[in-house]
Amino acid sequence: MSLPYLDGEQIREAEQAIRDGVPVDHIAAHFGCSSDELCQLLGRPVWKRIPDDNQTDTVDLWRADELGSVL
């Protein structure tokens, strides 16, 4: 995946907008890229969710006992 090009003035404009409280996704839309791409261009952390096929919405309280014995 190649990142879009932003010149120095656009980068300064984006950083100032972030400091002013503008959401990153709005700034990215202004420059025609995704918020992840904009964060990469600005050197900011990009958070990715790791897909989990076995994910459930419940908490297994008995699993804590099993994990405690491993530690």
C-alpha positions as CSV (number, residue, x, y, z in Angstrom):
1,M,0.0,0.0,0.0
2,S,1.5,3.3,-1.0
3,L,0.7,6.4,1.1
4,P,-0.6,9.6,-0.5
5,Y,1.8,12.5,-0.8
6,L,1.4,15.5,1.5
7,D,3.8,18.4,1.2
8,G,5.2,20.2,4.2
9,E,2.5,22.9,4.3
10,Q,-0.2,20.3,4.2
11,I,1.4,18.4,7.1
12,R,1.7,21.6,9.1
13,E,-1.9,22.3,8.3
14,A,-3.0,18.8,9.4
15,E,-1.0,19.0,12.7
16,Q,-2.4,22.4,13.5
17,A,-6.0,21.1,12.9
18,I,-5.3,18.2,15.3
19,R,-4.1,20.7,17.9
20,D,-7.2,22.7,17.3
21,G,-9.4,19.7,18.1
22,V,-10.5,18.7,14.6
23,P,-11.2,14.9,14.4
24,V,-8.5,13.0,12.5
25,D,-11.1,11.4,10.2
26,H,-12.3,14.9,9.1
27,I,-8.8,16.0,8.3
28,A,-8.1,12.8,6.4
29,A,-11.2,13.3,4.3
30,H,-10.0,16.9,3.5
31,F,-6.8,15.4,2.1
32,G,-8.5,12.5,0.4
33,C,-7.0,9.7,2.5
34,S,-8.0,7.4,5.3
35,S,-7.4,8.3,9.0
36,D,-4.9,5.5,9.3
37,E,-2.9,6.8,6.3
38,L,-2.9,10.3,7.7
39,C,-1.6,9.1,11.1
40,Q,1.2,7.2,9.4
41,L,2.1,10.3,7.4
42,L,2.2,12.4,10.5
43,G,4.1,9.8,12.5
44,R,1.3,9.2,15.0
45,P,0.3,5.8,16.3
46,V,-2.1,3.8,14.3
47,W,-4.3,1.5,16.3
48,K,-5.4,-1.7,14.7
49,R,-7.9,-4.2,16.1
50,I,-6.7,-7.8,16.1
51,P,-9.5,-10.0,14.8
52,D,-10.5,-12.7,17.2
53,D,-12.7,-15.5,15.8
54,N,-13.5,-16.9,19.3
55,Q,-14.4,-13.5,20.8
56,T,-17.5,-13.5,23.0
57,D,-19.3,-10.8,24.9
58,T,-19.1,-12.7,28.2
59,V,-16.4,-13.0,30.8
60,D,-15.2,-16.4,31.9
61,L,-14.6,-16.0,35.6
62,W,-13.2,-19.5,36.0
63,R,-10.5,-18.8,33.4
64,A,-8.8,-16.4,35.9
65,D,-8.2,-19.4,38.3
66,E,-6.6,-21.4,35.4
67,L,-4.4,-18.4,34.4
68,G,-3.4,-17.7,38.0
69,S,-1.9,-21.2,38.3
70,V,0.2,-20.6,35.2
71,L,1.8,-17.5,36.7
